[in-house]
């Protein structure tokens, strides 16, 4: 399939401007956490692991929104759902863990930032916000409208990304003043998160007709393609519809996308559940008195 994508040109395939922006952000981060760290008040607060998390997030963000995967997400629903799964279930975690604590603390000194962020990261609010927006986005008429409007698409995907950041925050942030969930509550949070995401996936998987015009109607599909392919390049191509790039029916493509989204979600949430349970179990064991510390009976 990659060979057939070459017709769209390097700009559509590799998004060079977006690559330059992300490269600049990565270089700024490396400078802030390296030679310039004293200027930003970071000291030795940034570990190699944190740097790896942030730079991995940058790389995955480019793969999702700048590499051929982004173009493929406009051609097939399966690629779109893989893109969404990585963008909302993995990338926010990398950024939360990769941003140094002093930068968070500096931002939270601004009263309005602290209040808004505290509201959006309340566990119930964060759960309902992310899963509600994600489900609403995949309502067919909303989905098609967003996919065919560049500015609306950028706005909606950015808002859902912020909601995903807020959803992951109660689970994995490491700031002492922002710990709102205990170990058992974190496990319940993960289960609730999985349940709330299930209806949207079920609608996509079990429907018996294709839902989205941007993957079935040639005119709507071309309008969606215009978001990532230069107009001049698009006008020079002889494209008849999405079937040119599908090895299966549109319905099967849609169902496969829903299945892959659910599988990736279960893997990510299952992995998170394992680490949360392990941490909770370790802390519980640490609370137990050691056998060696128990008083021995005295001899008469």
N, C-alpha and C positions, 0 to 999 in steps of 0.2 A: 504493500500500500504506500510505503514511503516514497517509492519512485514516482507514483502517480501524483503525490503531493508537490513534487518539484515544479509543476506547472504554475503554482501560485506565486512562485518567486521567493527570494530570500527574506524580504521584508515581512511577508505574511508568515513565513516559517519560523523566523528567529527573532522577530521584534527587536531590532538593534537599539532603538531608543530606550525601550524598557530595560534592556540589558545594561545600557550605560547608566541609567538611573540606579538600578540595583547594585551595580559595581561601585558607584560612588557611595552609596549607603554602606556597603561592606567595607570599603576603604576607610570611611569616616569612623565606623565602629572599631576597626582594627587600630586606628590612630588613638581613639578615645580610651581604649582598653590597653593600649601599649605605651608608646612614647609620650603621649599627651595625657596620660591618666591622672597625673598630679594636677593639671590645669582644671580637670573636670571633677576633682575631688573624689576620684575613685580609689586612689591608693593601690593596695594589693587585693581589692575586693573582688576582682574578676578572675575566676579560675579558667584553666584550659578547657574544662568541660563546658562551662558557660559559653565561651567563645565558639566552641564546636556546635552547640545548640543553635546559636544565633545564625552562624554562617550556613548551617544546614537548612534553617528556615528560609534564608535568602535563596539558596539553591533550589529548594522545593517550590518556592514562590515563582521563580523564573520558569521552572519546568511546567508549572500549572498554567501560567498566564503569558509566557513568552516563547516557549518552545513549540515544536510542531503539535504537542498535545493540545494546545489552545485551539489551533486550526482544526484538528481532528474533532474537538468538542463541538464545533459548528457543523461538522459533517455527519457524525454519528452520535446517537444518544448514549451509547455505551461509553465512549471516550469522555463525554460530558460528565457522566456520573462519577467516573474515576477521578476526573479533575476536581469535582466538587468534594469528594471524599478526602482527598489529600489536602485540598485547600482549607477545609473547615475542621477536619478532625486531627490533622497532624501539624500543619504549619503554625497555628496559634500556640500550640504547646511549646514549639521550638523558640518562639519569640518571648513567651512568658518566662521560660527558664534561662534564656540567653541575655535578657536585659538586666544589667547590674542593679542591685537593690538601691544604691544611692540615687540613681536616676529616677526610680519610682518615687523615692522619698521626696526628691526635689519637686517632682510634678505634683505630689499630693499636698505640698505646702500651699498650693493655690486652692483656696477654699471651694470654689465652684467645681474644679476638677475633682477634688476629693469627694464632695457630696454626690455629684452625678455618678462617679465611678462606684461609690459605695452602694448607691441605689441599684445600678445596673448589675452589680455582682452579687447582690443578695441571692442565695441559692434558688429560691422559687422564681424570682424575677428572671434570673439568668436562664434557667431551664425553659420557662415559657417563652421568653424572648427569642432564643435561638431556634428552638424547635418550631415555634409558631411562624417565624419568618421563613425558615427553610421550607416548611410545608406550604405556606402561602405562595411562595415563589414558584412551586411546582404545580399550582392550579393552572390548567391549560391556557386560559385566555390571558392570565397574568404572565406566564412563562413566555408565550409567543410575543406579547407586547414588549417585554423586557429584551428579548433576544433580537428584536429588530430595531432597537433604538440605542445608539452608542452611549449617549449620556445617561439614559435611564439604566442601561446595563451596568455601567461603571458605578453608578450610585447604589443600585440595589445590591450588587455583589460586595461592594465595600461595606455597606451597612450589615449584611449578613456576616461578613468577616469580623467586624467589631463585636457583633453578638456572639460569635463563636469564641472570640477572645474572652469575653465576659463569662461565657458558659464554662470554659476550662479554668478560669481564675480560682474559684473556690476549691478546686481539687488540687492544683499543683503549685500555686504561688508559695513562696518561702518567706514572706514577710511576717514576723511575729504578730504585728497588730492587725493583720488581715486574715487570720485563721478563723474562719467561721464554721468549719465542719470538723467533727472528730472522725476517727477511723470508721466506725460503724455508720455514721451519717454519710460519709463519703461513698461507702458501698451502696447505700440506699439511693444516693444521688445518681450514681452510675446506672443502676437498674431503672430508675425513673427516666433518665435520659434516653436509654435504649427503647423503652416503651413508647415515649412520646414521638420518637422518630419513625417507629414502625408503621403507623397509618399511611404516611406519605409513600414509603417504600411499597407497602401492600397495594395501594392504589395503582402504582406504576406496574407492579409485577403481575397482578391478577386481572387487570382489565383485559377485555377481549378485542379491543380496537385501539389503534394508535391514537394517542392523545394530543400530540403536538404538531401543529401545522408546519413549524420550522424544520421538521424532519420528514415531512411527507409531501407538502405542497411545494412545487418547484419555485413559485414566485416568492413565497414566504422564506423558503430556504435561501434563495439568492439574496434577499434583503438581510437575513441574518449573517450570511457570509461577508457582506459589505462591511461588517464591523471589524474584521481582521484582515481583509484582503484589499489592497489599494484599488480604487475604482477603475483606474486605467487597466490594470491587470485583469480585473474581473470582466470588464467589457470585451477584452480580447479573447476570452476563453469560450469554448463551445460546451457549455454545461447544460445538461438536460434535467438534472435533479439529483437528489441524494442517493438514488439507487445506483448511481455510477460508482459509489464508494462503499456500497454495502454488499456483503457476501451472504446476507440473510434478509428476511422480510423486515419492514419497519417495525412491525409488532414484536418480532423476536429480538430486534435490536433494543427496543424499549424495555422489554422484560429482562434481557441480559443486563442492561444498565442498572435496573432496580435491584437485581440479584447481587451484582458486584458491589453496589453501594452498601447493601445490607451486610455482605460478607466482610468488607473492609471495616465497617462500623463495629461488627462483632469482634473482629480481631483487635482493633484499637481499644475498645471498651474492655474486652477480656484481659488484655495485657495490663491496662490501667488497674483493673480490679485485682489482678494478681499482686501488683506492687503495693497497692493500698492495703490489701489483706496482710501481706508479709510485714509491712511496716507496723500495722496495728498489732499483729501477733508478737512481734519483737518487743514493742513497748509494753504489752501486757506481761510478757515474761520478765521484763526488767523490773516490774512492780512487785513480782513475787519474791518473798524472802528466800535467800539462798539456803540450801540445805546445810551448807557448812556453817552458817550463822546461827542455826538452831541450837539452843542450850542443851548440853548433854546432861543426862541424869547423874546426880552425885551419888557416890557410894557411901553407904552407912558404915 
